[in-house]
Amino acid sequence: MKELLYIFLGLTAGTLSGMFGIGGGTILIPALIFLVGLSQHEAQGTTLAMMLPPIGLLAVWKYYRQGHVHFYIAAFICVGFLIGGLIGANMAEGLSNLALRKAFGVFLMVVATYMIFAK
C-alpha cells in the first residue's frame, strides 16, 4: 500500500524538519526519486504541492501545467509531515545545541553522499 509509504515519507520529513529546521526538499525529493520512482521534476513538483498552502502556489502552478505534480501523493505526505513536525520539534528540544548541530551535519553529509553516488 503506497499510501502508507507516502505518509511515512511525510512523517520522516516532518520530524526532521521540526528537529533541524530544514525544508521537506532535503528529504522528500531524494525519497520520491529513489523510493517512489518519480522523475526529478515530478519529485520537485510533488514536494511543492505538499507545501502548497500557500508557500509554493505559483511554483506548483508552473509544475502542474507541465504535468509534474502528483496531488494525491502530496496529500498523504502532508498528513505525516504535520505530525512529524511536532515529533521532531519535541526531539530537538531534548538535545543540546552542539548535539543538534552535529546531528544535522551528519544528516546533511549522508544525504549529500547518497545524492552524489547513487545511480
Residue, then its C-alpha position, 0 to 999 in steps of 0.5 A: m500500500k503506497e499510501l502508507l509509504y507516502i505518509f511515512l515519507g511525510l512523517t520522516a520529513g516532518t520530524l526532521s524538519g521540526m528537529f533541524g529546521i530544514g525544508g521537506g526538499t532535503i528529504l522528500i525529493p531524494a525519497l520520491i526519486f529513489l523510493v517512489g520512482l518519480s522523475q526529478h521534476e515530478a519529485q520537485g513538483t510533488t514536494l511543492a504541492m505538499m507545501l502548497p498552502p500557500i508557500g509554493l502556489l505559483a511554483v506548483w502552478k508552473y509544475y502542474r501545467q507541465g504535468h509534474v505534480h502528483f496531488y494525491i501523493a502530496a496529500f498523504i505526505c502532508v498528513g505525516f509531515l504535520i505530525g512529524g513536525l511536532i515529533g521532531a520539534n519535541m526531539a530537538e528540544g531534548l538535545s543540546n545545541l552542539a548535539l543538534r548541530k552535529a546531528f544535522g551535519v551528519f544528516l546533511m553529509v549522508v544525504a549529500t553522499y547518497m545524492i552524489f553516488a547513487k545511480 
